[in-house]
Each structure stands twice: as C-alpha cells, then as structure tokens.
Amino acid sequence: MLEAAGLAVRLVNAAQAKNLPGRPKTDKLDAQWLARLTEMGLLRASFVPPKAIRDLRDYTRARARLVQERTRCWQRLEKLLEGAQVKLSAVASKLTTVSAQDMVKAMIAGQRDPKVLAALARTGMKAKHDELVAALDGMSGDHHGELAQLLLDQIAGLDGKITELGTRIEQAAAALPAAWGINPDGTTGPEAGTGPDAAVIPAVARLAEIPGVSQNLARAIIAETGLDMTRFPTAGHLVSWTGLCPSARQSGSRTRAGKKSHGNTWLRGSLGQAATGAARTATFPGERYHRIARRRGKAKAQVAVARSILVIIWHLLADPSARYTDLGYGYYQDRTDKDRKLRNHIRQIEALLGHPITITKAG
C-alpha cells in the first residue's frame, strides 16, 4: 500500500534501532528517533525483493507447504499400516511406489490374503515375494481401510493442488523480464534464449545446469534471492544472508566456533535438497560431498555443498552470460600430490609401529 502511494519503504532490523536507555518510549519519540537514525545513515535497509518476485515467492512457499503436508500424509499412512501389523515399508523402498499403492488399494477393497497382495508386486519387487508375504500378514480391519482411503484421497487432492501451483509458478517465473534469455540477434522475450547458439539462456535454465538443481528448485531459489545480485556485493554476502556460514567468535588468542545466523530457512531448504541431489551424481559437487562426508559427516557435507551451490548461483545470476562448467568427479584426485600423500602415510605407520618402514613398488 505504501509502495503504491509512491513512498520508498525501507525495512530494517529492529535490533539496529533500539531506543536509548533512559528516554521515554512513545510512538512519536520512536518515529523521531528512527528518522534521525535514517538521516545519519545508521540503519541498513533489509533486502526486500520487487513485487513480482514477492508474488512468485508466495507461490513457491505455498507449494512447499503442500509438499510437506503430502509427506506427512504418507507418514500417517505408514503409521496406520504399522499399527495394523502390516510392515510393507520394511520391504518396499517407500509407499509412493506403484506396487505399494496397488497393495494398499487392494487392502482397502477388502483383500486380506498376503499371497494375493504380494502377487501385485511389479518389476524389481517381484523378487521379494516371500518377504512381502511375511510383511503383509497383518491384522488390518475394515476401519484401517476406511482411514487409509481418507489419507489416499487427501494425498490425491494435494497432488492436484501441487500440480496447479507448479503451473502457476512456471508462468510467473516466465513473466519476469530479468529471467528471459537473449537470442543471437539480440532480441529477448519469454521464449528467447532456448536455442543452442543463444547469447544468454533463461535464468531458470542456467541454474538448472547445476548438479542437483531441478527447474522447480531453480524457480524456488530465484523466488528467494531475486534476480538482482547487486543487493549482495559478493557471494559471501549472499551466503551470510542465507545463514550458511557461522559468525566469527575471536577474542585474543582464542577462536571459538561461532553460531550460524537464522538466515532464510526457505532458501536453505531448497539448497539442502540440491546438495542431496548433487551427492548422487558423478560431478564435482558430488565428489566434494563424499570427500567431506568421510571426514566430518553427512550433515556438514550437505551444508558445505549447499554453500558451494549458492556461490555458483550468485555468479550465474550476477553475470547472465556465464554458464556452469563442471570440474569433473576426479578434480581433487587429479591434483593430489601422490608422493606427498605417500610420505604422510609412511610417517603415520612409523609412528604407530615405532620403527621405520620401507615401501617398494610391486612388480
């Protein structure tokens, strides 16, 4: 409403505008104090994206909530089956598979014979026939079927809403001029930049080239960061704003591990999904994930890869003509000094055994 009236609205952190102790606190004095701080340049404006980006953000966050609710429904269904002594999830990778859904629908229809239910398995699950028979030999009653049908209906309704929102998100992202590509002749538009010789490809397509980042994730990321990277002078500023780096805690000669800021939880969630997806690929981010996971655990590896992906995103959005180029899965191994690594291993073995050793080449 204020923007529509032509006013330049600045959103600031309340911690930066605390009232001075000893002064009376009234709305009028607070307004005067804020105006004085703004005049002196002591209040830093928070990041507020343009209205088109905010509208896109509303769509992507609504879709994320529906996806979370659909996941909760699947979890409730699994708990319902577990309560009926049906251990289907112990054999099937997840209840969302076609085979598992066929078995659940057959149980809802009244089928209780575990052999008949196990015969509904498809493809790779056919080899688990005996395990399925044992897992489906439960004590499900009619009320279990009614509750399961309610959950499946709820899931089907959520699927429809998620698909509808996905279409709306795609349309809203395509309507952003800053996200359009550029054809070789310099023309631009919603359909520009899709050819192999395009000067600039669309922003969604640029981000989707990163391992682990799908087009849906790319739109969700753009909805949180926007397309104007001038608001973040460096990639480090964007990483800090997201909450993917700890704060510095140093006093004298002591340096402590700082706490990470709250940051943007929606963006962090999308980057976490991207990092998990990249970990399954034979790419540089995938190798980075496995290298860190071996030494420091999967959680820290996920955060590290998420941060790397966000740095790549900043560069791709800051320079529309840039394209992602993967360094390859063997990037670290190709640049490892094997002689130095061998000397380190020999030194460790000698320290463990207490006497020197000699290594000779085989053959």
Beta strands, then each sheet from edge to edge (+ up, - down):
strand 1: 181-182
strand 2: 188-189
strand 3: 249-251
strand 4: 254-256
sheet 1: 1+ 2-
sheet 2: 3+ 4-
end
